[in-house]
Every structure is written in C-alpha cells, then in structure tokens.
Amino acid sequence: MIRTVLRMGDRRLLETAKPVEAFDTPELHALLSDMLDTMKELDGAGLAAPQIGVSLRVVIFGFEANARYPEAAPVPYTVLINPQLTPLSDEETEAWEGCLSVPGLRGIVPRWSRLHYSGYDAFGRRFEHEVDGFHARVVQHECDHLDGILYPMRVRDFSRFGFTDVLQAGSTPEE
Ligand code: NI
C-alpha cells in the first residue's frame, strides 16, 4: 500500500527512531511492503520508516536506474534494520541530493566517501557491507532519517541548494 510521505516541518521527521526488537513478524513485513510500494511510486532511491510516520530503525534503498539520479550506478535492493555505520576513512565526497520529504529541492551534501555498515534483514539475519560511491551516500542519507536528520541540515554551502527545476534551467551543477 502506498503511504503518505511526511514533509519537512513535520515534527515526526525529527524524532530518534526506536530499534526493531521482533523480526519476521507480519507487522514488519507489512511495513516493508508499504515502504517498497511508496518508494517505487515516488521513484525514490531509498526510504526510511520515519518518512511514513513509523518511528522504527528501518530503511530500504536500491534501484537499477533512477530518473532522480541518472548518473548513479545501480544499487542492489536492500532492507536494512537497526543499522550501524562506520566510516573507513576521513575522506568526504560532495554530491547533489534530494529527499522525498523535501520535494522539489536539491543540495550539495558532503558524505563519507567509504563506509562499513551492518544491520539485519527482515528475518533478523545480520549482514555487513563495505561500500563507496552513491551506495555509500544513500545509506548515510537514509540512516540519517533514523536520527531525525534531513539532508538540508548537512548542507554547508547554501549557494548550492535550490529548486531542482531552477537548477536545471540555469547553470549546470558540477556533479
Ligand atoms: Ni530522505
């Protein structure tokens, strides 16, 4: 079922989400199914449970090709629950980001270039990955939602933040 995505300004987006304690339950599978339907409907690259008003540490992400991020390499569809992120170096990368909770806007956001992440799938099986590039970016963006952080809070240079249609009509962004 497609759910309504909360937009920036809604206090629920600022909460710290709670860890999932019971895996492989009908409720958890229903939540993940709704999140996938919603992400696909809106052509998102990822979605976090708090964005549909569910304060649990659950994110999904992944796509083969994404109109919102035409340059991005494919990322496998991933369910990530109770995630832990660790940077693998101090190096940061800047690139454009948007968010389904901040429709119509884009900004340049610095993120760790490479990171290790671990967490659980819907069945409670632990897994881990080392990633870089857009995969690393989308994991950091989605997991930020679990701590009440929206990407504009991470923008450092507000001369590179604006409405997507205006940015595309004007000078081409560097990345
Ligand atoms: Ni987002």
Backbone and ligand atoms as CSV (ligand in chain L), in Angstrom:
chain,resi,resn,atom,element,x,y,z
A,1,MET,N,N,0.843,-1.181,0.000
A,1,MET,CA,C,0.000,0.000,0.000
A,1,MET,C,C,0.889,1.246,0.000
A,2,ILE,N,N,0.536,2.175,-0.899
A,2,ILE,CA,C,1.303,3.423,-0.957
A,2,ILE,C,C,0.917,4.308,0.226
A,3,ARG,N,N,1.893,4.763,0.950
A,3,ARG,CA,C,1.651,5.582,2.143
A,3,ARG,C,C,2.029,7.037,1.859
A,4,THR,N,N,1.500,7.934,2.674
A,4,THR,CA,C,1.837,9.354,2.555
A,4,THR,C,C,3.225,9.589,3.139
A,5,VAL,N,N,4.069,10.293,2.388
A,5,VAL,CA,C,5.409,10.630,2.884
A,5,VAL,C,C,5.335,11.973,3.603
A,6,LEU,N,N,5.784,11.990,4.848
A,6,LEU,CA,C,5.799,13.226,5.629
A,6,LEU,C,C,6.781,14.209,5.007
A,7,ARG,N,N,6.454,15.493,5.073
A,7,ARG,CA,C,7.333,16.515,4.520
A,7,ARG,C,C,7.991,17.326,5.621
A,8,MET,N,N,9.162,17.873,5.273
A,8,MET,CA,C,9.962,18.659,6.213
A,8,MET,C,C,9.084,19.711,6.898
A,9,GLY,N,N,9.231,19.791,8.200
A,9,GLY,CA,C,8.376,20.651,9.007
A,9,GLY,C,C,7.529,19.813,9.947
A,10,ASP,N,N,7.298,18.551,9.555
A,10,ASP,CA,C,6.561,17.624,10.422
A,10,ASP,C,C,7.485,17.169,11.537
A,11,ARG,N,N,7.041,17.366,12.785
A,11,ARG,CA,C,7.920,17.062,13.933
A,11,ARG,C,C,8.343,15.592,13.969
A,12,ARG,N,N,7.529,14.709,13.402
A,12,ARG,CA,C,7.848,13.279,13.454
A,12,ARG,C,C,9.138,12.953,12.710
A,13,LEU,N,N,9.503,13.814,11.732
A,13,LEU,CA,C,10.748,13.578,10.990
A,13,LEU,C,C,11.976,13.898,11.827
A,14,LEU,N,N,11.774,14.548,12.972
A,14,LEU,CA,C,12.904,14.971,13.809
A,14,LEU,C,C,13.153,14.034,14.991
A,15,GLU,N,N,12.319,12.987,15.104
A,15,GLU,CA,C,12.453,12.064,16.242
A,15,GLU,C,C,13.593,11.073,16.014
A,16,THR,N,N,14.118,10.542,17.128
A,16,THR,CA,C,15.046,9.414,17.054
A,16,THR,C,C,14.212,8.138,17.053
A,17,ALA,N,N,14.363,7.333,16.001
A,17,ALA,CA,C,13.539,6.123,15.857
A,17,ALA,C,C,14.037,5.020,16.785
A,18,LYS,N,N,13.134,4.104,17.124
A,18,LYS,CA,C,13.465,3.014,18.061
A,18,LYS,C,C,13.934,1.764,17.309
A,19,PRO,N,N,14.820,0.994,17.934
A,19,PRO,CA,C,15.257,-0.254,17.298
A,19,PRO,C,C,14.105,-1.248,17.148
A,20,VAL,N,N,14.178,-2.048,16.094
A,20,VAL,CA,C,13.249,-3.170,15.909
A,20,VAL,C,C,13.665,-4.278,16.870
A,21,GLU,N,N,12.706,-4.852,17.569
A,21,GLU,CA,C,13.017,-5.929,18.518
A,21,GLU,C,C,12.484,-7.276,18.057
A,22,ALA,N,N,11.448,-7.297,17.223
A,22,ALA,CA,C,10.875,-8.563,16.740
A,22,ALA,C,C,10.983,-8.619,15.225
A,23,PHE,N,N,11.651,-9.662,14.719
A,23,PHE,CA,C,11.846,-9.821,13.272
A,23,PHE,C,C,10.878,-10.873,12.723
A,24,ASP,N,N,10.744,-10.857,11.371
A,24,ASP,CA,C,9.918,-11.844,10.676
A,24,ASP,C,C,8.485,-11.879,11.218
A,25,THR,N,N,7.953,-10.714,11.536
A,25,THR,CA,C,6.569,-10.627,12.005
A,25,THR,C,C,5.699,-10.102,10.859
A,26,PRO,N,N,4.396,-10.389,10.878
A,26,PRO,CA,C,3.507,-9.833,9.845
A,26,PRO,C,C,3.574,-8.309,9.808
A,27,GLU,N,N,3.704,-7.675,10.965
A,27,GLU,CA,C,3.748,-6.209,11.011
A,27,GLU,C,C,4.996,-5.668,10.312
A,28,LEU,N,N,6.137,-6.307,10.557
A,28,LEU,CA,C,7.374,-5.839,9.931
A,28,LEU,C,C,7.329,-6.064,8.413
A,29,HIS,N,N,6.853,-7.234,7.987
A,29,HIS,CA,C,6.762,-7.485,6.542
A,29,HIS,C,C,5.779,-6.520,5.872
A,30,ALA,N,N,4.677,-6.202,6.565
A,30,ALA,CA,C,3.702,-5.251,6.003
A,30,ALA,C,C,4.318,-3.858,5.883
A,31,LEU,N,N,5.081,-3.456,6.904
A,31,LEU,CA,C,5.762,-2.157,6.855
A,31,LEU,C,C,6.714,-2.098,5.657
A,32,LEU,N,N,7.520,-3.143,5.484
A,32,LEU,CA,C,8.492,-3.160,4.392
A,32,LEU,C,C,7.790,-3.164,3.034
A,33,SER,N,N,6.686,-3.865,2.931
A,33,SER,CA,C,5.928,-3.896,1.686
A,33,SER,C,C,5.384,-2.505,1.363
A,34,ASP,N,N,4.840,-1.826,2.356
A,34,ASP,CA,C,4.343,-0.460,2.150
A,34,ASP,C,C,5.481,0.491,1.792
A,35,MET,N,N,6.623,0.325,2.437
A,35,MET,CA,C,7.760,1.200,2.135
A,35,MET,C,C,8.211,1.012,0.692
A,36,LEU,N,N,8.261,-0.251,0.238
A,36,LEU,CA,C,8.686,-0.508,-1.148
A,36,LEU,C,C,7.671,0.066,-2.136
A,37,ASP,N,N,6.380,-0.140,-1.879
A,37,ASP,CA,C,5.351,0.424,-2.768
A,37,ASP,C,C,5.486,1.937,-2.855
A,38,THR,N,N,5.722,2.565,-1.726
A,38,THR,CA,C,5.795,4.027,-1.655
A,38,THR,C,C,7.044,4.542,-2.361
A,39,MET,N,N,8.170,3.875,-2.113
A,39,MET,CA,C,9.424,4.296,-2.754
A,39,MET,C,C,9.314,4.182,-4.268
A,40,LYS,N,N,8.726,3.076,-4.750
A,40,LYS,CA,C,8.602,2.877,-6.203
A,40,LYS,C,C,7.659,3.906,-6.816
A,41,GLU,N,N,6.543,4.155,-6.148
A,41,GLU,CA,C,5.555,5.102,-6.676
A,41,GLU,C,C,6.173,6.482,-6.870
A,42,LEU,N,N,7.044,6.878,-5.942
A,42,LEU,CA,C,7.630,8.222,-5.978
A,42,LEU,C,C,8.998,8.240,-6.652
A,43,ASP,N,N,9.422,7.080,-7.172
A,43,ASP,CA,C,10.697,6.963,-7.876
A,43,ASP,C,C,11.864,7.366,-6.968
A,44,GLY,N,N,11.786,6.977,-5.706
A,44,GLY,CA,C,12.864,7.291,-4.772
A,44,GLY,C,C,13.991,6.284,-4.871
A,45,ALA,N,N,15.157,6.696,-4.415
A,45,ALA,CA,C,16.316,5.799,-4.346
A,45,ALA,C,C,16.348,5.068,-3.004
A,46,GLY,N,N,15.593,5.568,-2.036
A,46,GLY,CA,C,15.544,4.941,-0.721
A,46,GLY,C,C,14.418,5.555,0.078
A,47,LEU,N,N,14.098,4.909,1.195
A,47,LEU,CA,C,13.041,5.430,2.064
A,47,LEU,C,C,13.305,4.916,3.472
A,48,ALA,N,N,13.039,5.754,4.456
A,48,ALA,CA,C,13.195,5.370,5.855
A,48,ALA,C,C,11.812,5.340,6.508
A,49,ALA,N,N,11.618,4.400,7.443
A,49,ALA,CA,C,10.301,4.229,8.055
A,49,ALA,C,C,9.753,5.527,8.662
A,50,PRO,N,N,10.583,6.363,9.316
A,50,PRO,CA,C,10.036,7.609,9.868
A,50,PRO,C,C,9.390,8.509,8.816
A,51,GLN,N,N,9.789,8.364,7.543
A,51,GLN,CA,C,9.199,9.196,6.493
A,51,GLN,C,C,7.727,8.856,6.258
A,52,ILE,N,N,7.291,7.651,6.647
A,52,ILE,CA,C,5.862,7.346,6.564
A,52,ILE,C,C,5.244,7.299,7.967
A,53,GLY,N,N,5.927,7.923,8.915
A,53,GLY,CA,C,5.351,8.102,10.245
A,53,GLY,C,C,5.527,6.926,11.184
A,54,VAL,N,N,6.449,6.006,10.839
A,54,VAL,CA,C,6.712,4.837,11.688
A,54,VAL,C,C,8.097,5.013,12.314
A,55,SER,N,N,8.126,5.197,13.629
A,55,SER,CA,C,9.377,5.547,14.301
A,55,SER,C,C,10.174,4.296,14.678
A,56,LEU,N,N,10.629,3.582,13.646
A,56,LEU,CA,C,11.461,2.386,13.824
A,56,LEU,C,C,12.701,2.511,12.956
A,57,ARG,N,N,13.800,1.829,13.390
A,57,ARG,CA,C,15.076,1.931,12.682
A,57,ARG,C,C,15.097,0.952,11.507
A,58,VAL,N,N,14.338,1.328,10.472
A,58,VAL,CA,C,14.173,0.514,9.268
A,58,VAL,C,C,14.356,1.418,8.059
A,59,VAL,N,N,15.259,1.038,7.148
A,59,VAL,CA,C,15.382,1.758,5.879
A,59,VAL,C,C,15.414,0.740,4.739
A,60,ILE,N,N,15.016,1.210,3.564
A,60,ILE,CA,C,15.194,0.429,2.344
A,60,ILE,C,C,15.855,1.349,1.319
A,61,PHE,N,N,16.573,0.746,0.383
A,61,PHE,CA,C,17.138,1.530,-0.718
A,61,PHE,C,C,17.489,0.584,-1.852
A,62,GLY,N,N,17.757,1.160,-3.014
A,62,GLY,CA,C,18.184,0.361,-4.143
A,62,GLY,C,C,17.388,0.682,-5.391
A,63,PHE,N,N,18.048,0.495,-6.542
A,63,PHE,CA,C,17.419,0.765,-7.851
A,63,PHE,C,C,18.366,0.259,-8.926
A,64,GLU,N,N,17.798,0.030,-10.101
A,64,GLU,CA,C,18.644,-0.308,-11.258
A,64,GLU,C,C,19.009,0.956,-12.016
A,65,ALA,N,N,17.978,1.763,-12.286
A,65,ALA,CA,C,18.225,3.076,-12.891
A,65,ALA,C,C,17.229,4.002,-12.241
A,66,ASN,N,N,17.643,5.223,-11.944
A,66,ASN,CA,C,16.768,6.126,-11.217
A,66,ASN,C,C,16.737,7.475,-11.910
A,67,ALA,N,N,15.514,7.917,-12.284
A,67,ALA,CA,C,15.386,9.182,-13.004
A,67,ALA,C,C,15.836,10.358,-12.143
A,68,ARG,N,N,15.698,10.220,-10.818
A,68,ARG,CA,C,16.102,11.308,-9.937
A,68,ARG,C,C,17.625,11.409,-9.829
A,69,TYR,N,N,18.313,10.290,-10.105
A,69,TYR,CA,C,19.789,10.264,-10.024
A,69,TYR,C,C,20.332,9.539,-11.255
A,70,PRO,N,N,20.202,10.162,-12.436
A,70,PRO,CA,C,20.532,9.451,-13.687
A,70,PRO,C,C,21.999,9.027,-13.788
A,71,GLU,N,N,22.883,9.681,-13.072
A,71,GLU,CA,C,24.315,9.364,-13.147
A,71,GLU,C,C,24.697,8.204,-12.224
A,72,ALA,N,N,23.813,7.843,-11.298
A,72,ALA,CA,C,24.203,6.904,-10.245
A,72,ALA,C,C,24.258,5.465,-10.752
A,73,ALA,N,N,25.277,4.740,-10.326
A,73,ALA,CA,C,25.393,3.313,-10.639
A,73,ALA,C,C,24.304,2.558,-9.881
A,74,PRO,N,N,23.853,1.400,-10.420
A,74,PRO,CA,C,22.809,0.638,-9.732
A,74,PRO,C,C,23.229,0.238,-8.317
A,75,VAL,N,N,22.259,0.204,-7.430
A,75,VAL,CA,C,22.477,-0.237,-6.054
A,75,VAL,C,C,21.485,-1.383,-5.807
A,76,PRO,N,N,21.938,-2.535,-5.304
A,76,PRO,CA,C,21.004,-3.648,-5.091
A,76,PRO,C,C,19.943,-3.291,-4.059
A,77,TYR,N,N,18.716,-3.794,-4.277
A,77,TYR,CA,C,17.640,-3.524,-3.325
A,77,TYR,C,C,18.013,-4.126,-1.970
A,78,THR,N,N,17.960,-3.305,-0.949
A,78,THR,CA,C,18.433,-3.701,0.384
A,78,THR,C,C,17.426,-3.280,1.451
A,79,VAL,N,N,17.129,-4.195,2.354
A,79,VAL,CA,C,16.385,-3.893,3.584
A,79,VAL,C,C,17.421,-3.844,4.697
A,80,LEU,N,N,17.472,-2.735,5.404
A,80,LEU,CA,C,18.497,-2.551,6.442
A,80,LEU,C,C,17.805,-2.104,7.732
A,81,ILE,N,N,17.939,-2.938,8.767
A,81,ILE,CA,C,17.244,-2.708,10.037
A,81,ILE,C,C,18.279,-2.589,11.155
A,82,ASN,N,N,18.049,-1.673,12.058
A,82,ASN,CA,C,18.963,-1.404,13.185
A,82,ASN,C,C,20.409,-1.229,12.694
A,83,PRO,N,N,20.608,-0.332,11.734
A,83,PRO,CA,C,21.931,-0.203,11.109
A,83,PRO,C,C,22.994,0.423,12.000
A,84,GLN,N,N,24.235,0.044,11.718
A,84,GLN,CA,C,25.407,0.686,12.329
A,84,GLN,C,C,26.355,1.058,11.200
A,85,LEU,N,N,26.756,2.340,11.175
A,85,LEU,CA,C,27.619,2.845,10.106
A,85,LEU,C,C,28.963,3.257,10.693
A,86,THR,N,N,30.040,2.891,9.982
A,86,THR,CA,C,31.383,3.268,10.404
A,86,THR,C,C,32.156,3.758,9.185
A,87,PRO,N,N,32.677,4.998,9.213
A,87,PRO,CA,C,33.467,5.449,8.071
A,87,PRO,C,C,34.773,4.668,7.978
A,88,LEU,N,N,35.259,4.458,6.741
A,88,LEU,CA,C,36.518,3.736,6.545
A,88,LEU,C,C,37.689,4.684,6.336
A,89,SER,N,N,37.408,5.979,6.219
A,89,SER,CA,C,38.475,6.993,6.177
A,89,SER,C,C,37.830,8.332,6.481
A,90,ASP,N,N,38.666,9.373,6.611
A,90,ASP,CA,C,38.146,10.727,6.858
A,90,ASP,C,C,37.653,11.387,5.574
A,91,GLU,N,N,37.905,10.734,4.448
A,91,GLU,CA,C,37.619,11.375,3.168
A,91,GLU,C,C,36.120,11.591,2.988
A,92,GLU,N,N,35.763,12.785,2.500
A,92,GLU,CA,C,34.375,13.098,2.194
A,92,GLU,C,C,34.219,13.345,0.699
A,93,THR,N,N,32.997,13.116,0.213
A,93,THR,CA,C,32.651,13.393,-1.172
A,93,THR,C,C,31.428,14.300,-1.171
A,94,GLU,N,N,31.419,15.284,-2.079
A,94,GLU,CA,C,30.257,16.159,-2.204
A,94,GLU,C,C,29.473,15.776,-3.446
A,95,ALA,N,N,28.151,15.699,-3.324
A,95,ALA,CA,C,27.303,15.444,-4.491
A,95,ALA,C,C,25.891,15.939,-4.195
A,96,TRP,N,N,25.109,16.039,-5.285
A,96,TRP,CA,C,23.734,16.522,-5.156
A,96,TRP,C,C,22.862,15.456,-4.515
A,97,GLU,N,N,21.975,15.900,-3.632
A,97,GLU,CA,C,20.983,15.018,-3.016
A,97,GLU,C,C,19.629,15.687,-3.025
A,98,GLY,N,N,18.614,14.844,-3.064
A,98,GLY,CA,C,17.247,15.290,-2.823
A,98,GLY,C,C,16.639,14.355,-1.806
A,99,CYS,N,N,15.373,14.587,-1.480
A,99,CYS,CA,C,14.712,13.752,-0.474
A,99,CYS,C,C,13.212,13.805,-0.728
A,100,LEU,N,N,12.548,12.653,-0.618
A,100,LEU,CA,C,11.100,12.617,-0.837
A,100,LEU,C,C,10.350,13.442,0.212
A,101,SER,N,N,10.990,13.725,1.337
A,101,SER,CA,C,10.373,14.567,2.369
A,101,SER,C,C,10.662,16.050,2.153
A,102,VAL,N,N,11.475,16.352,1.149
A,102,VAL,CA,C,11.843,17.736,0.837
A,102,VAL,C,C,11.639,17.921,-0.674
A,103,PRO,N,N,10.398,17.761,-1.145
A,103,PRO,CA,C,10.170,17.681,-2.589
A,103,PRO,C,C,10.546,18.965,-3.315
A,104,GLY,N,N,11.125,18.784,-4.516
A,104,GLY,CA,C,11.397,19.916,-5.392
A,104,GLY,C,C,12.731,20.581,-5.174
A,105,LEU,N,N,13.470,20.168,-4.150
A,105,LEU,CA,C,14.737,20.826,-3.827
A,105,LEU,C,C,15.916,19.872,-3.994
A,106,ARG,N,N,17.080,20.463,-4.186
A,106,ARG,CA,C,18.332,19.726,-4.279
A,106,ARG,C,C,19.422,20.518,-3.569
A,107,GLY,N,N,20.418,19.788,-3.075
A,107,GLY,CA,C,21.548,20.490,-2.486
A,107,GLY,C,C,22.798,19.632,-2.537
A,108,ILE,N,N,23.934,20.297,-2.440
A,108,ILE,CA,C,25.216,19.584,-2.371
A,108,ILE,C,C,25.468,19.206,-0.915
A,109,VAL,N,N,25.676,17.900,-0.695
A,109,VAL,CA,C,25.836,17.385,0.663
A,109,VAL,C,C,27.153,16.621,0.758
A,110,PRO,N,N,27.985,16.942,1.760
A,110,PRO,CA,C,29.193,16.144,1.992
A,110,PRO,C,C,28.834,14.870,2.757
A,111,ARG,N,N,29.416,13.768,2.318
A,111,ARG,CA,C,29.208,12.469,2.994
A,111,ARG,C,C,30.533,11.742,3.054
A,112,TRP,N,N,30.668,10.797,3.988
A,112,TRP,CA,C,31.838,9.930,3.983
A,112,TRP,C,C,31.925,9.222,2.628
A,113,SER,N,N,33.126,9.141,2.089
A,113,SER,CA,C,33.304,8.505,0.774
A,113,SER,C,C,33.162,6.989,0.850
A,114,ARG,N,N,33.680,6.404,1.931
A,114,ARG,CA,C,33.673,4.944,2.060
A,114,ARG,C,C,33.224,4.592,3.461
A,115,LEU,N,N,32.387,3.592,3.569
A,115,LEU,CA,C,31.969,3.177,4.898
A,115,LEU,C,C,31.651,1.693,4.955
A,116,HIS,N,N,31.688,1.208,6.187
A,116,HIS,CA,C,31.257,-0.139,6.528
A,116,HIS,C,C,29.904,0.011,7.193
A,117,TYR,N,N,28.941,-0.829,6.785
A,117,TYR,CA,C,27.687,-0.822,7.535
A,117,TYR,C,C,27.252,-2.237,7.823
A,118,SER,N,N,26.528,-2.374,8.914
A,118,SER,CA,C,25.986,-3.671,9.290
A,118,SER,C,C,24.572,-3.456,9.810
A,119,GLY,N,N,23.817,-4.523,9.831
A,119,GLY,CA,C,22.442,-4.458,10.304
A,119,GLY,C,C,21.778,-5.794,10.061
A,120,TYR,N,N,20.450,-5.777,10.024
A,120,TYR,CA,C,19.663,-7.007,9.936
A,120,TYR,C,C,18.666,-6.898,8.798
A,121,ASP,N,N,18.350,-8.067,8.198
A,121,ASP,CA,C,17.282,-8.085,7.207
A,121,ASP,C,C,15.950,-8.348,7.909
A,122,ALA,N,N,14.890,-8.528,7.107
A,122,ALA,CA,C,13.548,-8.671,7.691
A,122,ALA,C,C,13.414,-9.916,8.565
A,123,PHE,N,N,14.315,-10.886,8.351
A,123,PHE,CA,C,14.232,-12.154,9.077
A,123,PHE,C,C,15.183,-12.187,10.282
A,124,GLY,N,N,15.860,-11.055,10.526
A,124,GLY,CA,C,16.754,-10.986,11.667
A,124,GLY,C,C,18.138,-11.541,11.390
A,125,ARG,N,N,18.462,-11.741,10.107
A,125,ARG,CA,C,19.808,-12.214,9.749
A,125,ARG,C,C,20.739,-11.016,9.646
A,126,ARG,N,N,21.858,-11.092,10.354
A,126,ARG,CA,C,22.814,-9.993,10.335
A,126,ARG,C,C,23.632,-10.044,9.047
A,127,PHE,N,N,23.932,-8.858,8.490
A,127,PHE,CA,C,24.808,-8.788,7.318
A,127,PHE,C,C,25.615,-7.509,7.390
A,128,GLU,N,N,26.682,-7.463,6.589
A,128,GLU,CA,C,27.521,-6.261,6.559
A,128,GLU,C,C,28.078,-6.048,5.161
A,129,HIS,N,N,28.410,-4.786,4.872
A,129,HIS,CA,C,28.944,-4.408,3.563
A,129,HIS,C,C,29.966,-3.301,3.735
A,130,GLU,N,N,30.919,-3.260,2.802
A,130,GLU,CA,C,31.774,-2.088,2.635
A,130,GLU,C,C,31.400,-1.459,1.303
A,131,VAL,N,N,31.109,-0.164,1.320
A,131,VAL,CA,C,30.601,0.476,0.115
A,131,VAL,C,C,31.242,1.847,-0.093
A,132,ASP,N,N,31.132,2.326,-1.343
A,132,ASP,CA,C,31.558,3.684,-1.660
A,132,ASP,C,C,30.586,4.243,-2.701
A,133,GLY,N,N,30.914,5.403,-3.241
A,133,GLY,CA,C,30.091,5.991,-4.294
A,133,GLY,C,C,28.666,6.289,-3.833
A,134,PHE,N,N,27.733,6.173,-4.780
A,134,PHE,CA,C,26.346,6.533,-4.471
A,134,PHE,C,C,25.735,5.590,-3.440
A,135,HIS,N,N,26.183,4.339,-3.441
A,135,HIS,CA,C,25.705,3.371,-2.440
A,135,HIS,C,C,26.011,3.902,-1.023
A,136,ALA,N,N,27.233,4.352,-0.816
A,136,ALA,CA,C,27.613,4.899,0.494
A,136,ALA,C,C,26.759,6.120,0.829
A,137,ARG,N,N,26.492,6.953,-0.177
A,137,ARG,CA,C,25.707,8.172,0.039
A,137,ARG,C,C,24.276,7.835,0.445
A,138,VAL,N,N,23.637,6.913,-0.276
A,138,VAL,CA,C,22.221,6.640,0.006
A,138,VAL,C,C,22.058,5.994,1.385
A,139,VAL,N,N,22.999,5.143,1.789
A,139,VAL,CA,C,22.934,4.541,3.128
A,139,VAL,C,C,22.999,5.649,4.192
A,140,GLN,N,N,23.920,6.580,4.031
A,140,GLN,CA,C,24.059,7.659,5.019
A,140,GLN,C,C,22.822,8.551,5.052
A,141,HIS,N,N,22.279,8.856,3.860
A,141,HIS,CA,C,21.083,9.704,3.798
A,141,HIS,C,C,19.917,9.023,4.518
A,142,GLU,N,N,19.679,7.737,4.190
A,142,GLU,CA,C,18.519,7.045,4.777
A,142,GLU,C,C,18.705,6.856,6.286
A,143,CYS,N,N,19.905,6.494,6.705
A,143,CYS,CA,C,20.120,6.254,8.140
A,143,CYS,C,C,20.045,7.552,8.938
A,144,ASP,N,N,20.380,8.678,8.322
A,144,ASP,CA,C,20.190,9.975,8.990
A,144,ASP,C,C,18.734,10.171,9.405
A,145,HIS,N,N,17.785,9.695,8.565
A,145,HIS,CA,C,16.371,9.854,8.901
A,145,HIS,C,C,16.039,9.188,10.238
A,146,LEU,N,N,16.782,8.144,10.606
A,146,LEU,CA,C,16.505,7.418,11.858
A,146,LEU,C,C,16.916,8.238,13.079
A,147,ASP,N,N,17.747,9.238,12.854
A,147,ASP,CA,C,18.182,10.123,13.937
A,147,ASP,C,C,17.598,11.526,13.782
A,148,GLY,N,N,16.552,11.645,12.974
A,148,GLY,CA,C,15.874,12.925,12.834
A,148,GLY,C,C,16.637,13.965,12.039
A,149,ILE,N,N,17.557,13.502,11.158
A,149,ILE,CA,C,18.372,14.435,10.373
A,149,ILE,C,C,17.935,14.398,8.914
A,150,LEU,N,N,17.582,15.572,8.391
A,150,LEU,CA,C,17.236,15.722,6.978
A,150,LEU,C,C,18.434,16.355,6.277
A,151,TYR,N,N,18.609,16.014,4.965
A,151,TYR,CA,C,19.852,16.427,4.314
A,151,TYR,C,C,20.123,17.935,4.346
A,152,PRO,N,N,19.070,18.820,4.314
A,152,PRO,CA,C,19.421,20.250,4.380
A,152,PRO,C,C,20.208,20.615,5.642
A,153,MET,N,N,20.059,19.823,6.701
A,153,MET,CA,C,20.820,20.086,7.931
A,153,MET,C,C,22.304,19.830,7.732
A,154,ARG,N,N,22.658,19.126,6.663
A,154,ARG,CA,C,24.067,18.810,6.388
A,154,ARG,C,C,24.663,19.684,5.284
A,155,VAL,N,N,23.833,20.524,4.668
A,155,VAL,CA,C,24.339,21.409,3.610
A,155,VAL,C,C,25.236,22.463,4.247
A,156,ARG,N,N,26.426,22.645,3.688
A,156,ARG,CA,C,27.347,23.657,4.228
A,156,ARG,C,C,27.358,24.908,3.365
A,157,ASP,N,N,27.125,24.726,2.058
A,157,ASP,CA,C,27.215,25.841,1.121
A,157,ASP,C,C,25.831,26.063,0.508
A,158,PHE,N,N,25.108,27.040,1.055
A,158,PHE,CA,C,23.731,27.244,0.600
A,158,PHE,C,C,23.652,27.952,-0.750
A,159,SER,N,N,24.793,28.277,-1.358
A,159,SER,CA,C,24.755,28.741,-2.743
A,159,SER,C,C,24.564,27.559,-3.694
A,160,ARG,N,N,24.677,26.357,-3.151
A,160,ARG,CA,C,24.445,25.169,-3.967
A,160,ARG,C,C,23.284,24.357,-3.359
A,161,PHE,N,N,22.174,25.047,-3.171
A,161,PHE,CA,C,20.947,24.466,-2.625
A,161,PHE,C,C,19.804,25.211,-3.276
A,162,GLY,N,N,18.844,24.508,-3.874
A,162,GLY,CA,C,17.750,25.228,-4.506
A,162,GLY,C,C,16.735,24.306,-5.136
A,163,PHE,N,N,15.839,24.910,-5.884
A,163,PHE,CA,C,14.782,24.153,-6.540
A,163,PHE,C,C,15.347,23.429,-7.762
A,164,THR,N,N,14.987,22.140,-7.877
A,164,THR,CA,C,15.537,21.296,-8.933
A,164,THR,C,C,15.294,21.897,-10.319
A,165,ASP,N,N,14.069,22.389,-10.574
A,165,ASP,CA,C,13.779,22.880,-11.932
A,165,ASP,C,C,14.565,24.148,-12.243
A,166,VAL,N,N,14.810,24.977,-11.245
A,166,VAL,CA,C,15.599,26.194,-11.457
A,166,VAL,C,C,17.066,25.844,-11.669
A,167,LEU,N,N,17.577,24.897,-10.864
A,167,LEU,CA,C,18.972,24.487,-11.003
A,167,LEU,C,C,19.228,23.918,-12.393
A,168,GLN,N,N,18.242,23.138,-12.890
A,168,GLN,CA,C,18.433,22.516,-14.210
A,168,GLN,C,C,18.331,23.533,-15.322
A,169,ALA,N,N,17.507,24.572,-15.130
A,169,ALA,CA,C,17.343,25.581,-16.162
A,169,ALA,C,C,18.547,26.530,-16.233
A,170,GLY,N,N,19.204,26.711,-15.089
A,170,GLY,CA,C,20.328,27.636,-15.047
A,170,GLY,C,C,21.641,26.936,-15.354
A,171,SER,N,N,22.693,27.407,-14.716
A,171,SER,CA,C,23.997,26.808,-14.949
A,171,SER,C,C,23.989,25.360,-14.448
A,172,THR,N,N,24.639,24.486,-15.190
A,172,THR,CA,C,24.637,23.081,-14.873
A,172,THR,C,C,25.425,22.834,-13.592
A,173,PRO,N,N,24.869,22.074,-12.673
A,173,PRO,CA,C,25.644,21.714,-11.481
A,173,PRO,C,C,26.937,20.968,-11.855
A,174,GLU,N,N,27.925,21.082,-11.006
A,174,GLU,CA,C,29.208,20.435,-11.319
A,174,GLU,C,C,29.147,18.917,-11.211
A,175,GLU,N,N,28.263,18.406,-10.356
A,175,GLU,CA,C,28.229,16.959,-10.181
A,175,GLU,C,C,26.848,16.432,-10.495
L,1,NI,NI,NI,15.372,11.394,2.513
